Amino acid sequence: MSGWHLRLRQAPALRVDLRGITPATLAELSAAQVGHLPVGHGNAMLALAELFDVAPGREEGMLHFEGDLGRFDHIGWQMDSGRIRVEGHAGHYAGGCMRGGELHIEGRAGLLAACEMAGGTVDVKGDVGDFAASTLPGSMDGMRGGTFVVHGHAGERFGDRMRRGTALVHGDAGAFLGSRMVAGTIAVGGKVGAHAGYGMRRGSIVFAGAALPAGVEAALSFVPNRTATPVFWALLARDLARHGGPFSDVPARRIERHLGDLSADGKGELILCR
């Protein structure tokens, strides 16, 4: 599988839809064929070469974007193999519906990053917008597998309807973190907005910042639980610690668990690392 380097010429006037531009799609194409691939630009179509300078990449199986792609949506959409590196920002739906492979974004990502992700790895060095690791409008299931790491901050509704996988935020997260969560693991290293775990049925939300969101300890829908879970926590903490930053020392910290959301007959847990 050959690699490609796409260097942005200038910011487009309208938003661009990059769905279908994946390492597997480009693997057997020539430079001319890659340049002629159509992408959506507003309500019209443009050839990829009108937006990017196309050149062979240095790494096998790597699709390397260079430039500010803040107006480019669906980067890595439904990708199932290979690697994508964005040397800059990314637009909305980055890593959406991914089934495998790796997506690395060196800047920030827009709304709905890693939405309905089912496998692979998405790593964002900057911030992500609202509804990351969540569900597409009208769907019932959010993130379904894989690993999603945000080194900056996350917006509201992070992990909404999450069903499986691991999603980490090194910085702060907005309101309704893990809302309507079905299963999986969410961990946050910074501050968290109101209503964390709202309507969650199962799953684990770990607060490595040593502070629960305001109101959780007084909420009737979450109750403290002092049942010892040494084996479960040892395995989970070790997995989180390998991501470093605020999670590096969680195996050595004691925890407090709050179970709920009882208003949704939930059996999820909020884990506070002291």
N, C-alpha and C positions, 0 to 999 in steps of 0.2 A: 504494500500500500504506500504510494508516494505521498509526500507532503507538499503543502502549498503555503505561500506567504501572500496575503492580500493587504496591500497598503492603501488606506483611504486617501483619495485625492482631495476632496473637500466635503464639508458637511452638506447633506442633501437638503433640498428645500422642504420636503415632506418626509413622513416616516416611511421606513423601508422594511419590508417583510422578508426575512432571510430563512424562512422555513424551507427545508430541503437542501440547504447548503451545509452538508456534513462531510466529514472525512471519507466515509464510505461512498458517498455519491460522487466525490471528486477523484477517487482513487485511481481509476483507470482512464481518466480523461487527459487530453493534451491541454496545453496552455490556452490555445485558441478555443477549444471546446469549453473550458472553464469560463473564459471571458464572455462567451455567448449565452451562458445560463441566464434565464430570465428571473428577475426578482420583482416583487411588488413595490411600487413607488406611488403612494397615494392610491388612486383608482386606475393607475396605468402600470405598464410593465417596462422595466429597463434591463439592458444587458449588464451583467456583473462588471464588465470591463469599463462601463461608463462611470462607475463609482469607485473602482479599485484598480490599482496597478497589480497585475497578476504575475507572480514569479514562483519558481520552484522553491520549496522550503528546505531547510537544512536537516529537519528531523523527519524520519519515516513515520507516516501515519498522523502527522501533526498538521492541523489547519490553524495558521497563525494570522490573526487579524491585528493590524497596527493602525491606531488612530482612535479618535473619540467616536464610539459607536452608540452614543446615547439616543440617537434617533433610529437605531436598527433593532427591530423586534424579532423574537423567535430564534435567537441564536442558540444552536444546539437542540432545536425542537425535535423531539422523538429520536434523538441520536441513540444508537445502540452499540457503537464501537468507535475506537479511535480517540483522538484528543483534540480539543479546541482550546486555544489560548487567545484571550482578548487583551491586547496591550493598550488598555484604556477603559472607558466606561461601556456599559451595555444597556440596551433598551429594555422593554417589557418582555415578559414570558421567557427570559433567559433560562435555558435548561428545562423548559416545560416538557412534561411527558417523556423525559429521558428514560431509556431502558438499560443503558450501559455506557461505558466510556468515561471520559473525564472532560470537564469544562472548568477552565481557570480564568477568572476575570480579575484583572489587576486594579480596576477602579470600582465604581459602584454599579448596581443593577437596578432596574426600574421595578414596576409593579409585577406581582405574580411570578417572581423568580422561583424556579424549581417546582412550579405548581404541578400536581399529579405526577411527580417524579416517581419512577418505579425501580430504578437501579442506577448504578454508576456513582460518580462523585461530582459535585458542584462546589467550587471553592471561590468565594468572593472576598477580595481584600478590603473593599470599601463597604458602604451601606447598601441595604436593599429596601425597596418600598413596601407598601402594604400588601397583605395576602401572599407573602412568600411561603413556600412549602405548604400551600393550601390547595383549595379546589377551584376548578374553572367555574365560571358562572353557570348555574343550572345543573352541576354535577353533585354527586353525593359523597365522593371520596376525594380526599386531598392527597398528600404525599403518601406513596405506597411502598417505598423501599429506597435503598441507597443511602448515601451520606451527603449532607448539605452543611457546609461550614461558612458562616458569615463572620469576618474578622472585625467589621464595623458594627453599626447599629441596624436594627430592624424596625419596620413600621408596625402598624396595627394588624391584628388578626394573623399573626405568624403561626403557621401550623394549624389553621382552621380545618377541621374534619380530617386531620392527619390519621392515617390507618397503620402505617408501618414505617420503619427506617429510623435514622438518627439525624436530628437537626440541631446545630449549635450556633449560638450567637455570642461572640466574645464581648460585645458591647451591650448597650441597652436595647430593650424591646418595648414596643408600644402596648396599648390596651388590648384586651381580649386575647392574650397569648394562649395558644393551645385550645381555643374555644371549640366546643363540640368534638373534641379529640376522641378517637376510637381506640387507638393503640399507638405504640411507638415511643420514642424518647426525644424530649426537647430539653436542652440545657442552655442557660443564660448566665453570662459572667457579670453583667452589670445590673442596672436598675430595670424594673419591669412596671408597666402601666397597670391600670385598674382592671379588675375582672379576669385575672389569670385563671385558666381552667374552667371558664364558664361553660356549663353544659357538658363537660368531659365525661365519658363513660368508662374508659380505661386508659392505660398509658402512664408515663412518668414525666413530670416536669421538674427539672433540677435547677435550683437557684444557687449558683456558686458565689454570688455576691454577698452572701451572709445576711440577706434581708428579704423577707416575704413582701409581696405587694401590699400596699395599704388596704386594710379591711379584711384580709384573708383570715387572720387569727380570730377575728370577731365574727366572721360569717357563719351562719348556721348551716350552710350547705357544704362546709368542709370541717371535719372533726379531727383533732389530734389522735395519733395512733402510736403507741409505744411498743408494738410488737417488734422483736428483734429480727432483722433480715440480713445477717452477716454475709452469707454466701451471695445472695442477689446483689447487695451493695458492693461487695468486693469485685465482682465481675463488671458491673456497670461503671464503677469508679475507675477501674483500670482502663476501660475502653475510652472514657472521657479524658483521662489524664494524658493519653498519647497525643491529644490535640494541643497541649501546652497552654500558655497564657493563664487565665483565671482558673482553668481546670487542672493544672499540673499537680496541685497538692490535694485534690479532693479525696484521694484514698486515705489520707491521714487525718481527715476531719470527721468529727462526729455529725450525725444527721438527725433531723426531726422530720417526721412524716405527717402529712395531713391528707386524709382520705375524702374523696368526693368525685364529682359534684353530686351530693345526695339528692338535690332537686331533680336530677336526671337519672336517679337510681344508679349513679356512677360508682365505679370501683377503681377509679384512677387515683393517683397520688401526686402531691406536691412535696418535693424533698428539699429541705433547707439545709445547706452545709454550713455548720458553725465554725 
